[in-house]
């Protein structure tokens, strides 16, 4: 099954931001496009707005004047749904209410031809449930674009329970012909991106609620150590706290209130207070005129240790040994069967975050995971009230000697980046095991949909087969609510290393 022919008209129902964006994508690809909105006059306003954006593309030399004029000639506001009768594809982008979408598609089914592909751009509702209102749900599919649709490349092509393979394939190939990067996905709450991205927000909020660190520090660690484009607090302020919480709540409810997807009480209070982020001037941060952006906690300068003893090689943080030597710190390596730590001159230990807490051990400082320890500009340390001041000072000086800013947070198991990445990896493995999508499509979706520095399976391969499982298992022992219980899929993945070490992801 191939993509729709460019001569085939495409209709977009709903002319808000997403509807206009999808219409622009189809229009620039070469299709005749019909715009319909239930509110009189809105379709004409949307057509004018799209025309203005095409003008700006010409000004930026991204579109020729001739192509703009041709695109404008193909764009038609529709006065009624009956004007869409000859369309080969209808995409809806209307209010996120199941009854509204079902009624729309019931009406469309009586207007368009039997081979017309019907698609929803829903981000939170069940594609199966929407299609359940149709007499012929086999031609119904989800086409989830990301905002702004003309700029972001990802499209989730979602097959409902009754979607025909030929319909999903045609939708997939059409999205690709439009210059997008499609990924195939089963109809699951949140699809790929909104399902697997939940821990990015949830774990940041959990560290905050546990008084482990303030939003500015957590965001800085996620960016400067984890390699994420934005921190969770600044990103939800940009998205809108109400919007982000609504998606979280929808996924949680759709999974029958699975504790792994539980919403944040702190975010709920923020929404209740009307502090919705940038659009209201206040969210986690203050965006009003004259407001100062809070700085992340950064430790004062400390003297580096003269030497360290490396026991066990440090696993994913092994590059630190070469970096320490380059910084003039003497490193002696000792093989240890059950340890991956640095022993400091004071006798205290510096350990990569593993889901345990500093209070459980004598004189231990944990350090957080980094995407790339050489390129990271900040490292978080975690210590308990029983950690000696000398050990913490030596640990701080160690990373400062390597050119890093240091943020000291509370005694939080799994710290910030480590627990976030482990949970993302776990949800990704669980999704593949349940037939949601392939490993390749999940990695693509998370890189393109939310700008993650690595896909979950890329992370999994880099960190080692057992890393995420062991960290989450440690966390689960300390928080047996089920939130951190590793999935069966992740358990199987970790256990398989005994039989197939080095194979797969």
Buried (B, 14 or more C-beta within 10 A) or exposed (E): EEBBEEEBBBBBBBBEBBBBBBBBBBBBBBBBBBBBBBEEEBBBBBBEBBBEBBBEBBEEEEBEEEBBEEBBEBBBBBEEBEBBBBBBBBBBBBEBEBEBBBEBBEEBBEBBEEEBBBBBBBBBBBBBBBBBBBEEBBBBBBBBBBEBBBEBBBBBBBBBEBBBEEBBBBBBBBBBBBEBBBBBBBBBBBBBBBBBBBBBBBBBBBBBEEEBBBBBBBBBBBBBBBBBEBBBBBBBBBBBBBBBBBBBBBBBBBBEEBEBBBBBEEBBEBBEEEBBBBBBBBBBBBBEEEEEEBEBBBBEEBEBBEEBBBBBBBEBBBEBBEBBEEBEBEBEEEEEEEBBBBBBEBEBBBBBBBBBBBBEBEBBBBBBBBBEBEEBEBBBBBBBEEBBEBBBBBBBBBBBBBEBBBBBBBBBBBBBBBBBBBBBBBBBBBBBBEEBBBBEBBBBBBBBBBEBBBBBBBBBBBBBBBBBBBBBBBBBEEBEEEBBBBBEBBBEBBEBBEEEEEEEB
